[in-house]
Amino acid sequence: MKKKIIALLLTIWVLSIALGVILSRTEPSFSDSKEAGDYQAPTLFVHGYGGGYGSEKNIIEALSEKSGFRQVLRININRKGDLSSTGRWQPDVEHPLIAVVFNDGKPNEKYLRRVLVQLRSRYKIKAFNAVGHSTGANAWVNLAVSADKQKMPELQALITIAGPFNGFMGMPSETDVKKIELDKDGKPNTMVASYSYLDVNKDKFPKNTRVLNLFGNIGDDTDGVVPVSSARSLRYIVEENAKSYTEQEVTNAKAQHSALHDNNQVVNQFIYDFLK
């Protein structure tokens, strides 16, 4: 399983460098025709590379057991970036939850922007929260530091889970990412190419966004895929501009990379406490 995850992440690492500087201006339509109502700030969930709805549903189901939380939409994105949705927007839900699923298992900020533009246009949504696991977290951060945020709702809260922001174990690099260290400000002493993009654009991170960064440690300063230093390198990118920045390390029996989203009561509680 570890080798499979690393192999999948290798491809998204290469793609993320190219996609990081390109945001689509296209505004496709959802296939359904539900009428818009008064908006609430929804929380959008994005899986990691090679994942799908199954990577999101456990957290969504756990939150849905809490008062005011309910999944209202599932948005699927095909390889061409076309959007389709199931479910119904419910303006009376205090904390609406939306699952975003990339059918090819490759989350990227280009198509996330399409989703957000549509949500604002269709449902008059002015603010949203974002949750991303692994490369899904990277996609949200890449979008957050982009210059083009026109027609998108405002990012209110960002929750990242096991984000490989400065690389992952086994990636094609001359540097052993596990040995990268952070200084007192959270700046890594070596930056991979995708992280350098974040560094150059970090001043564009929105100033009204609260950030919660969750990461696992199985005992060797990694979650089995992502080094703790890589996940924690997010601090240097967002802390100066973010409204707040909080880190939480998970060290229980489910601290492994994929287990962090799989019926993980500790992670689910952190997310609920941050969003409620």
TORMI-801211 format. One line per field, with one value per atom (N, C-alpha, C): x, y, z; atom name. Coordinates in Angstrom, 3 decimals, always signed. Example, Ala and Ser with C-alpha at 12.3 -4.5 7.8 and 13.67 -1.06 7.14 Angstrom:
% residues 2
east <- [+13.190 +12.300 +13.200 +12.850 +13.670 +12.900]
north <- [-5.690 -4.500 -3.300 -2.250 -1.060 +0.030]
up <- [+7.800 +7.800 +7.800 +7.080 +7.140 +7.870]
atom <- [N CA C N CA C]
//
This chain:
% residues 276
east <- [+0.825 +0.000 +0.864 +1.934 +2.820 +3.445 +3.895 +4.519 +3.507 +2.260 +1.220 +0.924 +0.826 +0.550 +1.674 +2.923 +4.072 +4.094 +3.801 +3.796 +2.742 +1.584 +0.522 +0.888 +1.534 +1.908 +2.990 +3.823 +4.885 +4.311 +3.248 +2.654 +2.041 +1.294 +0.636 +1.659 +2.814 +3.863 +4.312 +4.506 +4.931 +3.839 +2.597 +1.499 +1.232 +1.434 +1.099 +1.962 +3.199 +4.081 +3.519 +3.060 +2.500 +1.146 +0.319 -1.019 -1.022 +0.039 +0.084 +0.041 +0.440 +0.474 -0.632 -1.563 -2.637 -3.976 -4.839 -6.184 -7.198 -8.119 -9.080 -10.049 -10.453 -11.463 -12.802 -12.838 -14.061 -15.071 -16.350 -17.395 -18.450 -18.211 -19.155 -20.395 -21.427 -22.670 -22.826 -23.474 -23.857 -24.975 -25.100 -26.118 -27.505 -27.614 -28.923 -29.411 -30.666 -31.231 -31.984 -31.455 -32.082 -32.011 -33.039 -33.058 -32.159 -31.573 -30.704 -31.534 -30.975 -31.644 -30.662 -31.017 -30.103 -28.903 -27.732 -26.524 -26.155 -25.451 -24.688 -23.259 -22.303 -20.922 -20.733 -20.689 -20.522 -19.074 -18.879 -17.538 -17.353 -16.301 -16.012 -14.874 -15.041 -14.055 -13.411 -12.085 -11.353 -10.419 -10.476 -9.658 -8.242 -7.381 -6.017 -5.898 -4.668 -4.413 -4.777 -5.541 -5.966 -7.185 -7.674 -8.826 -10.133 -11.196 -12.519 -13.457 -14.744 -15.724 -15.478 -14.989 -14.718 -13.695 -12.840 -11.828 -12.402 -13.596 -14.210 -15.402 -16.074 -17.389 -17.344 -16.258 -16.212 -16.212 -15.445 -15.434 -16.780 -17.339 -18.637 -19.728 -19.708 -20.716 -20.574 -19.318 -19.098 -19.612 -19.343 -19.833 -21.345 -21.942 -23.390 -24.153 -23.456 -24.084 -24.209 -23.510 -23.554 -24.701 -25.228 -26.344 -25.955 -26.786 -26.578 -25.719 -25.070 -24.204 -24.943 -24.862 -25.512 -24.906 -24.680 -24.233 -25.401 -25.173 -26.230 -25.930 -24.664 -24.290 -23.077 -23.015 -21.798 -21.504 -20.327 -19.948 -18.861 -19.128 -18.151 -17.511 -16.224 -15.468 -14.824 -15.127 -14.526 -13.144 -12.531 -11.157 -11.033 -12.109 -12.080 -12.430 -12.777 -13.131 -14.604 -15.437 -16.880 -17.449 -18.396 -18.966 -20.377 -20.692 -22.050 -22.309 -23.552 -23.833 -25.054 -25.077 -26.252 -26.541 -27.791 -28.196 -28.942 -29.209 -29.973 -29.452 -29.218 -28.809 -29.947 -29.643 -30.668 -30.292 -30.886 -30.494 -30.775 -31.582 -31.885 -30.839 -29.891 -28.841 -27.771 -27.487 -26.533 -25.111 -24.726 -23.372 -23.459 -23.733 -23.831 -22.475 -22.460 -21.240 -21.335 -20.243 -20.209 -18.995 -19.241 -18.153 -17.764 -16.484 -15.966 -15.127 -15.490 -14.848 -14.266 -12.969 -12.302 -12.366 -13.077 -13.295 -12.003 -10.975 -9.699 -8.762 -9.237 -8.426 -7.288 -7.345 -6.246 -6.743 -6.785 -7.278 -6.354 -6.944 -6.141 -6.917 -6.192 -6.794 -7.526 -7.124 -7.758 -9.256 -9.594 -10.998 -11.724 -10.983 -11.620 -12.141 -11.394 -11.850 -13.179 -13.339 -14.599 -15.756 -15.509 -16.535 -16.954 -15.984 -16.274 -16.986 -16.577 -17.243 -18.706 -18.971 -20.350 -21.166 -20.577 -21.304 -21.711 -20.808 -21.140 -22.219 -22.087 -23.050 -24.426 -24.433 -25.692 -26.424 -25.681 -26.310 -26.010 -25.366 -25.066 -24.186 -23.331 -22.435 -21.308 -21.112 -20.096 -18.844 -18.963 -17.818 -17.910 -16.762 -16.749 -15.592 -15.682 -14.601 -14.076 -12.810 -12.196 -11.474 -11.657 -10.933 -10.273 -8.988 -8.296 -7.340 -7.333 -6.389 -5.283 -4.040 -2.889 -2.815 -2.776 -2.676 -3.938 -5.029 -6.218 -5.945 -5.146 -4.731 -3.847 -2.925 -2.057 -2.873 -3.899 -4.721 -5.399 -5.901 -6.539 -5.539 -4.340 -3.341 -2.867 -2.667 -2.291 -3.326 -4.598 -5.666 -5.668 -5.403 -5.446 -4.369 -3.245 -2.168 -2.196 -3.224 -3.329 -3.776 -3.415 -3.770 -5.217 -5.731 -7.054 -8.124 -8.752 -9.829 -11.153 -11.201 -12.424 -13.549 -14.733 -15.960 -15.991 -14.989 -15.002 -15.477 -16.143 -16.441 -15.152 -15.224 -14.049 -13.761 -12.485 -12.065 -12.070 -12.983 -13.187 -12.321 -12.268 -11.477 -10.886 -9.637 -8.932 -8.404 -8.759 -8.264 -7.473 -6.211 -5.355 -5.025 -5.044 -4.756 -3.649 -2.502 -1.386 -0.942 -0.829 -0.425 +1.063 +1.460 +2.883 +3.398 +3.329 +3.603 +5.038 +5.981 +7.380 +7.919 +7.070 +7.507 +7.052 +7.307 +6.921 +8.017 +8.013 +9.051 +8.969 +10.117 +10.158 +9.979 +9.811 +9.629 +10.956 +10.904 +12.147 +12.845 +13.804 +14.506 +15.896 +16.824 +18.176 +18.252 +17.232 +17.198 +16.322 +16.766 +15.955 +15.014 +13.748 +12.814 +12.619 +12.875 +12.730 +13.769 +14.888 +15.964 +15.843 +14.866 +14.684 +14.251 +14.861 +14.564 +13.922 +13.176 +12.513 +13.206 +13.312 +13.883 +12.803 +13.129 +12.196 +10.918 +10.956 +9.780 +9.026 +9.510 +8.867 +9.355 +10.402 +10.927 +11.848 +11.605 +12.474 +13.830 +14.872 +16.214 +16.409 +15.501 +15.492 +14.039 +13.806 +12.453 +12.360 +11.344 +11.077 +10.383 +10.297 +9.793 +8.376 +7.488 +6.105 +6.013 +6.910 +6.911 +7.462 +8.433 +8.980 +7.888 +6.955 +5.816 +4.991 +4.743 +3.991 +4.747 +6.050 +6.883 +6.813 +6.928 +6.901 +5.558 +4.490 +3.140 +2.466 +3.212 +2.584 +1.923 +2.376 +1.764 +0.336 -0.062 -1.420 -2.401 -1.903 -2.812 -3.782 -5.082 -6.090 -5.906 -6.165 -5.899 -7.007 -8.159 -9.279 -9.519 -8.533 -8.694 -8.064 -8.848 -8.313 -7.796 -6.671 -6.052 -5.814 -6.229 -5.932 -5.147 -3.952 -3.072 -2.929 -3.486 -3.435 -2.449 -1.638 -0.671 -0.395 +0.021 +0.279 +1.754 +2.037 +3.407 +3.334 +3.813 +3.749 +4.925 +5.770 +6.886 +8.240 +8.267 +9.540 +9.546 +8.712 +8.567 +8.025 +7.215 +6.477 +5.126 +4.224 +2.980 +3.067 +4.303 +4.539 +4.697 +4.253 +4.363 +4.896 +4.323 +4.680 +5.476 +6.680 +7.430 +6.695 +6.827 +6.209 +6.696 +7.976 +8.523 +7.864 +7.492 +6.824 +5.429 +4.692 +3.347 +3.403 +4.365 +4.456 +5.031 +5.592 +6.131 +5.029 +3.780 +2.661 +2.687 +3.138 +3.161 +3.870 +5.024 +5.808 +5.060 +4.209 +3.471 +2.305 +1.604 +0.331 +0.324 +1.230 +1.073 +1.087 +1.903 +2.025 +0.728 +0.005 -1.221 -2.491 -2.493 -3.712 -4.245 -5.557 -6.180 -5.698 -5.519 -4.950 -4.376 -3.411 -2.805 -2.607 -3.129 -3.041 -2.572 -1.669 -1.201 -1.678 -2.010 -2.342 -1.683 -0.826 -0.159 -0.948 -1.182 -1.895 -0.877 -0.895 +0.115 -0.522 -1.833 -2.487 -2.275 -3.020 -2.851 -3.283 -3.964 -4.420 -3.738 -2.449 -1.667 -1.078 -1.265 -0.729 -1.463 -0.787 -1.261 -2.730 -3.083 -4.459 -5.427 -4.920 -5.783 -6.268 -5.637 -6.031 -7.443 -7.941 -9.309 -10.276 -9.813 -10.601 -11.164 -12.363 -13.006 -12.065 -11.350 -10.383 -11.071 -11.421 -12.202 -11.449 -10.132 -9.339 -9.383 -9.142 -9.175 -10.577 -11.588 -12.962 -13.316 -12.846 -13.141 -12.438 -11.183 -10.455 -11.207 -11.683 -12.382 -13.693 -14.447 -15.717 -15.510 -14.550 -14.287 -13.878 -13.213 -12.754 -13.869 -14.838 -15.887 -17.152 -17.387 -18.675 -18.863]
north <- [-1.207 +0.000 +1.263 +1.261 +2.425 +2.708 +1.652 +1.848 +2.364 +1.894 +2.333 +3.807 +4.235 +5.649 +6.519 +6.098 +6.884 +6.972 +5.859 +5.860 +6.814 +6.820 +7.727 +9.173 +9.441 +10.812 +11.347 +10.461 +10.910 +11.659 +11.131 +11.756 +13.091 +13.174 +14.444 +15.508 +15.094 +16.087 +16.775 +16.000 +16.582 +17.484 +17.008 +17.784 +19.061 +19.028 +20.188 +21.394 +21.158 +22.268 +23.035 +22.294 +22.953 +23.584 +22.879 +23.385 +24.551 +24.673 +25.730 +27.122 +27.273 +28.615 +28.839 +27.850 +27.995 +27.796 +28.801 +28.679 +28.939 +28.086 +28.230 +29.374 +30.059 +31.092 +30.590 +29.306 +28.737 +28.517 +28.729 +28.569 +27.590 +26.278 +25.286 +25.240 +24.562 +24.485 +23.118 +23.080 +21.812 +21.219 +19.916 +19.277 +19.382 +19.587 +19.705 +21.149 +21.354 +22.697 +23.128 +22.793 +23.199 +24.712 +25.269 +26.705 +27.083 +28.258 +28.752 +29.338 +29.353 +29.953 +30.795 +31.190 +31.953 +31.091 +31.704 +30.913 +30.698 +29.602 +29.378 +29.140 +29.139 +28.844 +27.330 +26.688 +25.231 +24.833 +23.580 +23.006 +22.008 +22.221 +21.366 +20.411 +19.141 +18.108 +17.611 +17.494 +16.982 +15.863 +14.759 +13.582 +13.764 +12.788 +12.801 +12.105 +12.024 +11.422 +9.937 +9.511 +8.126 +7.828 +8.838 +8.648 +8.962 +9.040 +9.329 +9.622 +9.410 +9.706 +8.867 +7.660 +6.800 +7.374 +8.261 +8.896 +10.059 +10.495 +11.661 +11.297 +10.219 +9.966 +9.691 +9.096 +8.806 +10.077 +11.086 +12.356 +13.049 +13.028 +13.658 +12.995 +11.674 +10.953 +11.247 +11.349 +11.651 +13.049 +14.014 +15.372 +15.428 +14.634 +14.663 +14.172 +13.509 +13.089 +14.239 +15.340 +16.513 +17.434 +18.135 +19.039 +20.116 +20.312 +21.374 +21.005 +19.832 +19.397 +18.375 +18.562 +17.628 +17.750 +16.605 +16.658 +17.054 +18.058 +18.539 +18.262 +18.226 +18.034 +17.126 +16.457 +15.771 +16.246 +16.797 +17.339 +16.450 +15.909 +15.088 +15.881 +15.671 +16.365 +15.315 +15.366 +14.380 +14.835 +14.066 +14.342 +15.674 +16.095 +17.338 +18.556 +18.306 +19.408 +19.752 +18.920 +19.146 +18.746 +19.524 +19.309 +18.728 +17.835 +17.329 +17.184 +17.307 +17.245 +16.406 +15.843 +15.158 +15.749 +15.606 +16.206 +17.499 +18.225 +19.466 +20.470 +21.700 +22.765 +23.064 +23.087 +23.282 +24.489 +25.632 +26.857 +26.858 +25.900 +25.850 +25.068 +24.415 +23.657 +24.627 +24.586 +25.541 +25.296 +24.027 +23.665 +22.681 +23.155 +22.256 +21.684 +20.417 +19.722 +19.310 +19.513 +19.194 +18.318 +17.157 +16.264 +16.604 +16.860 +17.124 +15.922 +15.301 +14.057 +14.222 +14.028 +14.013 +12.581 +12.395 +11.032 +10.309 +11.068 +10.437 +10.339 +10.775 +10.668 +11.654 +12.732 +13.696 +15.101 +15.432 +16.754 +17.866 +18.953 +20.100 +21.396 +22.476 +23.770 +24.367 +23.988 +24.515 +24.203 +22.959 +22.572 +22.938 +23.045 +23.514 +24.940 +25.729 +27.089 +27.070 +26.159 +26.057 +25.756 +24.850 +24.495 +25.723 +26.468 +27.612 +28.730 +28.979 +30.003 +29.630 +28.351 +27.910 +28.024 +27.650 +27.715 +29.148 +30.066 +31.467 +31.972 +31.624 +32.087 +31.470 +30.186 +29.450 +29.609 +29.541 +29.531 +30.788 +31.772 +33.049 +32.849 +31.842 +31.557 +32.586 +33.225 +34.265 +33.796 +32.726 +32.209 +30.692 +30.047 +28.595 +28.140 +26.881 +26.220 +25.093 +24.739 +23.705 +22.689 +21.418 +20.319 +19.508 +19.231 +18.439 +17.457 +16.242 +15.227 +15.045 +14.989 +14.719 +15.724 +15.268 +16.216 +17.049 +16.618 +17.468 +18.704 +18.553 +19.708 +20.636 +20.047 +20.855 +21.665 +21.045 +21.738 +22.953 +22.811 +23.955 +25.073 +24.719 +25.745 +26.421 +25.639 +26.234 +27.247 +26.898 +27.824 +29.061 +28.866 +29.976 +31.020 +30.613 +31.576 +32.078 +31.722 +32.200 +33.659 +34.342 +35.759 +35.938 +35.008 +35.148 +34.521 +35.333 +34.846 +35.521 +36.153 +36.815 +35.799 +36.199 +35.403 +34.181 +34.034 +32.932 +33.427 +32.579 +32.941 +33.030 +33.640 +33.837 +32.594 +32.236 +31.098 +31.505 +30.914 +31.264 +30.429 +29.128 +28.214 +27.122 +26.778 +25.743 +24.687 +23.423 +22.304 +21.379 +21.216 +20.333 +19.089 +17.943 +16.667 +15.970 +15.770 +15.028 +15.632 +16.943 +17.604 +17.460 +16.928 +16.805 +18.094 +19.179 +20.496 +20.655 +20.029 +20.101 +18.709 +17.936 +16.639 +15.465 +14.285 +13.045 +12.007 +10.993 +9.977 +9.208 +9.056 +8.320 +9.160 +10.474 +11.325 +11.502 +11.808 +11.974 +13.272 +13.195 +14.386 +13.989 +14.884 +14.622 +14.744 +15.347 +15.569 +14.528 +13.995 +13.108 +13.998 +14.061 +15.000 +14.719 +13.497 +13.171 +13.895 +14.288 +14.954 +16.484 +17.008 +18.459 +18.971 +20.048 +20.624 +22.001 +22.398 +23.696 +24.615 +25.898 +26.840 +27.316 +28.270 +28.710 +29.316 +29.772 +30.348 +29.323 +28.073 +27.037 +26.942 +27.691 +27.679 +26.477 +25.673 +24.505 +24.908 +24.164 +24.486 +24.037 +23.230 +22.844 +22.854 +23.383 +23.458 +22.678 +21.813 +21.153 +22.168 +21.855 +22.830 +23.294 +22.379 +22.765 +23.662 +23.452 +24.313 +25.700 +25.756 +27.050 +27.923 +27.299 +28.042 +28.656 +27.874 +28.397 +29.533 +29.370 +30.391 +31.716 +31.654 +32.866 +33.576 +32.808 +33.381 +33.474 +33.222 +33.159 +34.458 +35.594 +36.870 +37.001 +36.131 +36.174 +35.358 +34.672 +33.888 +34.837 +34.511 +35.430 +35.704 +36.942 +37.386 +37.030 +36.634 +36.336 +34.842 +34.040 +32.589 +31.987 +31.192 +30.410 +29.082 +28.613 +27.391 +26.383 +25.151 +24.025 +23.000 +22.680 +21.742 +20.471 +19.373 +18.082 +17.160 +16.453 +15.532 +14.384 +13.263 +12.075 +11.828 +11.112 +10.700 +9.286 +8.331 +6.932 +6.549 +7.538 +7.288 +7.552 +7.787 +8.058 +9.428 +10.319 +11.675 +11.668 +10.660 +10.617 +9.950 +10.036 +9.270 +8.012 +7.684 +6.551 +6.970 +8.172 +8.717 +10.140 +10.960 +12.378 +12.653 +13.210 +13.590 +14.683 +14.647 +15.682 +17.066 +17.181 +18.485 +19.012 +18.122 +18.541 +19.058 +18.324 +18.774 +20.090 +20.201 +21.399 +22.606 +22.381 +23.503 +24.437 +24.026 +24.908 +26.181 +26.066 +27.233 +28.419 +28.188 +29.278 +29.947 +29.198 +29.734 +30.603 +30.192 +30.847 +31.706 +31.433 +32.029 +33.550 +34.161 +35.615 +36.305 +35.698 +36.311 +35.758 +34.504 +33.861 +34.541 +34.478 +35.031 +34.280 +32.973 +32.143 +30.882 +30.291 +29.045 +28.115 +26.889 +25.900 +24.571 +23.908 +22.583 +21.556 +20.360 +19.251 +17.985 +17.380 +16.134 +14.949 +13.971 +12.758 +11.635 +11.002 +9.976 +8.662 +8.539 +7.307 +6.177 +5.088 +3.919 +4.178 +5.314 +5.648 +6.916 +7.017 +8.181 +7.985 +6.796 +6.523 +7.376 +7.662 +8.620 +8.428 +7.241 +7.000 +6.823 +6.331 +6.099 +7.401 +8.512 +9.781 +10.190 +9.691 +10.041 +8.868 +7.758 +6.535 +6.265 +6.783 +6.612 +6.946 +8.040 +8.479 +9.462 +8.992 +9.811 +11.053 +10.948 +12.102 +13.193 +12.800 +13.753 +14.340 +13.488 +13.964 +14.997 +14.784 +15.728 +17.057 +17.009 +18.244 +19.058 +18.370 +19.051 +19.658 +18.890 +19.390 +20.607 +20.518 +21.633 +22.901 +22.732 +23.874 +24.522 +23.705 +24.210 +24.645 +24.138 +24.381 +25.852]
up <- [+0.000 +0.000 +0.000 +0.818 +0.872 -0.486 -1.181 -2.492 -3.501 -3.390 -4.317 -4.137 -2.877 -2.599 -3.115 -2.862 -3.313 -4.827 -5.498 -6.962 -7.503 -6.880 -7.319 -7.087 -5.963 -5.638 -6.568 -7.109 -8.015 -9.207 -9.756 -10.933 -10.589 -9.465 -9.121 -8.767 -8.245 -7.938 -9.208 -10.266 -11.542 -12.101 -12.055 -12.614 -11.840 -10.518 -9.698 -10.019 -10.438 -10.780 -11.963 -12.966 -14.156 -13.856 -13.112 -12.842 -11.881 -11.079 -10.074 -10.634 -11.885 -12.468 -13.484 -13.627 -14.604 -13.913 -13.955 -13.403 -14.515 -14.631 -15.719 -15.477 -16.544 -16.486 -17.028 -17.390 -17.923 -16.802 -17.082 -16.089 -16.584 -16.448 -16.922 -16.043 -16.499 -15.749 -15.117 -13.929 -13.344 -14.177 -14.175 -14.996 -14.376 -13.049 -12.438 -12.541 -12.201 -12.340 -11.090 -9.924 -8.675 -8.503 -7.928 -7.728 -6.561 -6.654 -5.598 -4.471 -3.291 -2.146 -1.376 -0.169 +0.666 +0.992 +0.956 +1.118 +2.587 +2.843 +4.057 +3.580 +4.495 +4.116 +4.131 +2.981 +2.948 +3.197 +3.543 +3.660 +2.533 +1.737 +0.589 +0.936 +0.587 +0.888 -0.403 -0.392 -1.543 -1.090 -1.788 -1.488 -2.015 -1.725 -2.217 -3.558 -4.051 -5.359 -5.341 -6.345 -6.415 -5.571 -4.844 -3.984 -4.691 -3.916 -4.444 -3.297 -3.536 -2.489 -1.241 -1.441 -0.300 +0.661 +0.155 +1.007 +1.807 +1.459 +2.103 +2.990 +2.640 +3.234 +4.737 +5.226 +6.657 +7.498 +7.053 +7.775 +7.622 +6.415 +6.176 +7.015 +7.070 +7.856 +9.343 +9.814 +11.231 +11.573 +10.694 +10.921 +10.847 +9.963 +9.764 +10.985 +11.890 +13.135 +14.128 +13.828 +14.694 +14.286 +15.249 +14.989 +13.981 +12.961 +11.989 +10.801 +10.847 +9.746 +8.867 +7.541 +6.636 +5.240 +4.589 +3.198 +2.310 +1.456 +0.574 -0.903 -1.270 -2.665 -2.782 -3.908 -4.327 -5.746 -5.941 -7.236 -7.834 -9.009 -9.707 -10.843 -11.025 -12.066 -12.958 -14.255 -15.149 -15.626 -16.462 -16.896 -17.630 -18.278 -19.035 -18.180 -16.919 -16.044 -16.063 -16.700 -16.703 -15.347 -14.875 -13.558 -13.643 -12.744 -12.585 -11.096 -10.698 -9.267 -8.971 -7.766 -7.239 -5.879 -5.435 -4.185 -4.428 -3.361 -3.450 -2.441 -2.904 -1.994 -1.034 +0.260 +1.290 +2.155 +1.883 +2.577 +4.075 +4.547 +5.969 +6.763 +6.070 +6.763 +7.248 +8.530 +9.125 +8.640 +8.542 +8.104 +6.934 +5.737 +4.586 +4.187 +3.823 +3.446 +1.972 +1.245 -0.183 -0.473 -1.044 -1.461 -2.893 -3.107 -4.452 -4.864 -5.977 -6.397 -7.793 -7.904 -9.203 -9.730 -10.819 -11.319 -11.682 -12.073 -12.413 -11.212 -10.040 -8.825 -8.747 -9.543 -9.584 -9.229 -7.949 -7.563 -8.035 -8.503 -8.915 -8.714 -8.528 -8.237 -9.429 -10.629 -11.839 -11.847 -11.571 -11.603 -10.306 -9.208 -7.973 -8.148 -8.887 -9.143 -9.895 -10.838 -11.571 -10.627 -9.694 -8.717 -7.914 -7.428 -6.573 -7.324 -8.551 -9.355 -9.564 -9.830 -10.023 -8.744 -7.618 -6.353 -6.024 -6.282 -6.007 -6.971 -8.240 -9.238 -9.021 -8.724 -8.675 -7.348 -6.245 -4.924 -4.101 -4.727 -4.057 -2.831 -2.875 -1.755 -1.738 -0.603 -0.494 +0.245 +1.010 +1.773 +1.839 +2.021 +2.115 +2.991 +3.429 +4.150 +3.272 +3.438 +2.609 +3.475 +3.127 +3.778 +2.672 +2.827 +1.819 +2.448 +1.915 +2.376 +1.347 +1.791 +0.940 -0.206 -1.459 -2.567 -2.730 -2.117 -2.064 -1.231 -0.171 +0.629 -0.192 -0.957 -1.819 -2.817 -3.393 -4.378 -3.767 -2.550 -1.885 -1.608 -1.169 -0.868 -2.152 -3.211 -4.489 -4.944 -4.761 -5.143 -4.250 -2.972 -2.016 -2.273 -2.853 -3.124 -4.564 -5.315 -6.691 -6.704 -7.762 -7.881 -8.315 -9.093 -9.688 -8.803 -7.954 -7.093 -7.441 -8.599 -9.019 -9.203 -8.783 -8.921 -8.009 -7.139 -6.190 -4.836 -4.053 -2.670 -1.855 -0.699 +0.144 +0.982 +1.042 +1.861 +3.326 +4.082 +5.475 +6.417 +6.148 +6.978 +6.082 +6.350 +5.587 +6.546 +6.269 +7.067 +6.148 +6.427 +5.634 +6.447 +5.782 +6.434 +5.658 +6.289 +5.677 +4.351 +4.301 +3.075 +2.791 +1.642 +1.287 +0.645 +1.384 +0.816 +0.332 +1.042 +0.611 +0.287 -0.382 -0.863 -0.013 -0.530 +0.129 -0.105 +0.686 +0.624 -0.696 -1.360 -2.606 -3.842 -3.669 -4.844 -5.577 -6.888 -7.652 -7.296 -6.416 -5.962 -5.493 -5.672 -5.195 -3.679 -3.106 -1.670 -0.992 +0.106 +0.933 +1.741 +1.333 +1.958 +3.445 +3.844 +5.262 +6.113 +5.492 +6.229 +6.207 +5.493 +5.437 +6.806 +7.233 +8.536 +8.390 +9.417 +9.436 +10.433 +10.096 +11.057 +12.017 +12.847 +13.890 +13.325 +12.078 +11.430 +10.586 +10.586 +9.809 +8.385 +8.041 +6.681 +6.500 +5.458 +5.230 +4.667 +5.044 +4.535 +3.090 +2.571 +1.163 +0.689 -0.507 -1.052 -2.357 -2.469 -3.741 -4.652 -5.937 -6.907 -6.601 -6.239 -5.964 -4.731 -3.762 -2.578 -2.916 -3.806 -4.221 -4.831 -5.575 -6.120 -4.994 -3.943 -2.805 -2.132 -1.999 -1.357 -2.113 -3.425 -4.252 -4.148 -3.956 -3.987 -2.620 -1.540 -0.220 +0.220 -0.305 +0.078 -0.429 -1.338 -1.880 -1.037 -0.019 +0.827 +1.518 +1.527 +2.077 +3.566 +3.930 +5.301 +6.294 +5.810 +6.714 +6.890 +6.508 +6.553 +7.802 +8.517 +9.634 +9.086 +9.598 +9.072 +10.194 +9.936 +10.828 +10.020 +10.471 +9.770 +10.599 +10.093 +10.774 +10.073 +10.833 +10.235 +11.191 +10.642 +11.443 +11.670 +12.750 +13.067 +13.643 +12.844 +13.287 +14.174 +14.491 +15.387 +14.783 +13.472 +12.801 +12.123 +12.649 +12.099 +10.675 +10.355 +9.099 +9.387 +8.385 +8.501 +7.640 +7.249 +6.372 +4.927 +4.599 +3.250 +3.277 +4.131 +4.209 +5.485 +5.364 +6.559 +7.337 +8.641 +9.478 +9.065 +8.734 +8.342 +7.072 +6.161 +4.934 +5.229 +6.042 +6.414 +7.185 +8.090 +8.927 +8.180 +7.005 +6.229 +5.746 +5.860 +5.509 +6.345 +7.563 +8.457 +7.822 +7.204 +6.621 +5.465 +4.785 +3.649 +4.104 +5.159 +5.476 +6.735 +7.666 +8.993 +8.993 +8.155 +8.170 +7.745 +6.818 +6.312 +6.938 +7.309 +7.793 +9.047 +9.213 +10.418 +11.647 +11.499 +12.570 +11.939 +12.623 +12.155 +13.345 +13.219 +14.296 +13.732 +14.447 +14.071 +15.093 +14.600 +15.489 +14.939 +15.766 +15.378 +15.912 +15.044 +15.434 +15.605 +16.758 +17.050 +17.497 +17.317 +17.772 +16.767 +16.927 +16.070 +14.633 +14.396 +13.045 +12.548 +12.815 +12.382 +10.991 +10.406 +9.066 +8.032 +6.935 +5.928 +5.531 +5.070 +4.620 +5.782 +6.901 +8.063 +8.697 +8.354 +8.954 +8.565 +7.424 +7.023 +7.168 +7.687 +7.721 +9.118 +9.377 +10.685 +11.834 +11.682 +12.689 +13.634 +14.810 +15.733 +16.196 +16.326 +16.748 +15.680 +14.445 +13.337 +13.179 +13.238 +13.089 +14.151 +15.365 +16.444 +16.228 +15.779 +15.474 +14.414 +13.384 +12.295 +12.795 +13.548 +14.078 +14.966 +15.875 +16.790 +16.031 +14.907 +14.135 +13.320 +12.901 +12.033 +12.770 +13.937 +14.610 +14.989]
atom <- [N CA C N CA C N CA C N CA C N CA C N CA C N CA C N CA C N CA C N CA C N CA C N CA C N CA C N CA C N CA C N CA C N CA C N CA C N CA C N CA C N CA C N CA C N CA C N CA C N CA C N CA C N CA C N CA C N CA C N CA C N CA C N CA C N CA C N CA C N CA C N CA C N CA C N CA C N CA C N CA C N CA C N CA C N CA C N CA C N CA C N CA C N CA C N CA C N CA C N CA C N CA C N CA C N CA C N CA C N CA C N CA C N CA C N CA C N CA C N CA C N CA C N CA C N CA C N CA C N CA C N CA C N CA C N CA C N CA C N CA C N CA C N CA C N CA C N CA C N CA C N CA C N CA C N CA C N CA C N CA C N CA C N CA C N CA C N CA C N CA C N CA C N CA C N CA C N CA C N CA C N CA C N CA C N CA C N CA C N CA C N CA C N CA C N CA C N CA C N CA C N CA C N CA C N CA C N CA C N CA C N CA C N CA C N CA C N CA C N CA C N CA C N CA C N CA C N CA C N CA C N CA C N CA C N CA C N CA C N CA C N CA C N CA C N CA C N CA C N CA C N CA C N CA C N CA C N CA C N CA C N CA C N CA C N CA C N CA C N CA C N CA C N CA C N CA C N CA C N CA C N CA C N CA C N CA C N CA C N CA C N CA C N CA C N CA C N CA C N CA C N CA C N CA C N CA C N CA C N CA C N CA C N CA C N CA C N CA C N CA C N CA C N CA C N CA C N CA C N CA C N CA C N CA C N CA C N CA C N CA C N CA C N CA C N CA C N CA C N CA C N CA C N CA C N CA C N CA C N CA C N CA C N CA C N CA C N CA C N CA C N CA C N CA C N CA C N CA C N CA C N CA C N CA C N CA C N CA C N CA C N CA C N CA C N CA C N CA C N CA C N CA C N CA C N CA C N CA C N CA C N CA C N CA C N CA C N CA C N CA C N CA C N CA C N CA C N CA C N CA C N CA C N CA C N CA C N CA C N CA C N CA C N CA C N CA C N CA C N CA C N CA C N CA C N CA C N CA C N CA C N CA C N CA C N CA C N CA C N CA C N CA C N CA C N CA C N CA C N CA C N CA C N CA C N CA C N CA C N CA C N CA C N CA C N CA C N CA C N CA C N CA C N CA C N CA C N CA C N CA C N CA C N CA C N CA C N CA C N CA C N CA C N CA C N CA C N CA C N CA C N CA C N CA C N CA C N CA C N CA C N CA C N CA C N CA C N CA C N CA C N CA C]
//
